[in-house]
Amino acid sequence: MNLAMSYLTRCALTLGFALAAVLLGDAAHAADSISKVNGSIKIEPGQQAGDVSSVNGSVTVGAGATVEDVETVNGSLRIEDRATVRSAETVNGSVTVGDGARVLQGIDAVNGSLTLRRGATVEGGMENVNGSILLDGAQVDGGIETVNGDIRLAAGSRLTGGIHVEKNKSRWNWGGEPRNVKITVEQGAVVEGRLHFEREADLYVAPGVTLPPVEGVPPKRYTLQ
């Protein structure tokens, strides 16, 4: 997937999403779904809901709750411990997945960090354009894609599907040459699937970690002390 093109697509979808939310109003648009234009939404611990979306506001899914798709345009997404969601998507905002929580499909963001706490599982992939990505003893089954985001795989993390760092195709570059993306794989982390780099990156790997083949632009490789 071309994340730069994905960004343009998301911008177009954002306009449609905002229009739909305005037409639907701040009330639930289905018996178990919740949509707001302005304002945050919280699903209480242990509760169930359908799709949950906001245009300008954060969304929190409480501990042990079960929700379908979770979306916002301007706001963060927080999936608390042991909660389950089908997918999570934001344009401008971070996504945090708590201990033991599950995302059945994937996590998408344009501008925002992605954080998975210990025991969290994403059965699809994770992608963003800008923002750090942290697996803190978590599992991702569908790979990670980014353009400018640093990636850290902490001890106990497991990533299948590999890592894809896309070339920055933006025409706007106010700060001169972009910095290298930093990829850190700590001792006890497992990575399966190709590592594909379309731009320069710094790859920090702990002793004893075995990595899959690297494709594309060779990264500068360092050993973690």
Summary of the structure (lengths in Angstrom):
residues: 225
radius of gyration: 17.8
end to end distance: 34.3
largest distance: 55.9
contacts: 807
relative contact order: 0.10
helix: 10%
strand: 44%
